[in-house]
Amino acid sequence: MTRSLQRTDELGRAFAGSQLQIQIYVARRQSQLTAAVAAAMERPDLAGQLQWTAPLEDHRFAEPYDRAFLDALALEGHQEELRAFWPSGGPHWDALAVVGTHGRPALIVLAEGKSYPGEVYGPGCLAEDAESLRLIDSALASTRAWLNVAETASWRGRLNQYANRLAHLYFLNKILGVPAWLVNLCFVGDGTTTPTTESEWRAALPAIKEELGFPPGRIPRVSDVLLPARERTELIG
């Protein structure tokens, strides 16, 4: 396989895009990442408390999902609840952080990275199994009710990835009772893909939320963080 078809090298280090930027910030610029996330959440006290549990360099930067997602959050005992909520093969998380490493976490941060607005959009829900679709529709309906937002086609359409991340935010907060926050990490000027300016990001983000049915303003327990893109040499140097 040629490098052009590979996303990562033999050590799991990404070559380009938001995957690379997430790895750089978690592995090399963690204090800057944590400070930006804490500020966006309006919780400056978290700057010294958030501990990033994925992606980890010594785990080849694996993006956890299903059981590994729970393990990374110290929620190993809740597999049955997750299986009852969402079908297997659920979201692969770009980054995860917790407050408190002994026992049940006091707070969880779910993070998704994007290098340009078009990366937010996808092909929609690809599930075909009837039971999987039933679980997904039930989870999305419960999430919309929790967030007090009407159904739009994008919840199972081209913004399905955003929607299923919101669903897992609901799962943690309401089903498991663990305070959780979703943070969208938006990288500015990533020359490895489609470079996006800060003003372009700020223009695009409200339209994404509007398409999901949200009124102007912030989605509860969701924050957007804009970070300058870095060079891959920071990761491999």
Secondary structure, 3 states (H helix, E strand, C coil): CCHHHCCECCCCCECCHHHHHHHHHHHCCHHHHHHHHHHHCCCHHHHHCCEEEECCHHHCCCCCCCHHHHHHCCCHHHHHHHHHHCCCCCCCCCEEEEECCCCCCCEEEEEEEECCHHHHCCCCCCCCCHHHHHHHHHHHHHHHHHHCCCCCHHHCCCCHHHHHHHHHHHHHHHHCCCCEEEEEEEEECCCCCCCCCHHHHHHHHHHHHHHCCCCCCCCCCEEEEEEECCCCHHHHC
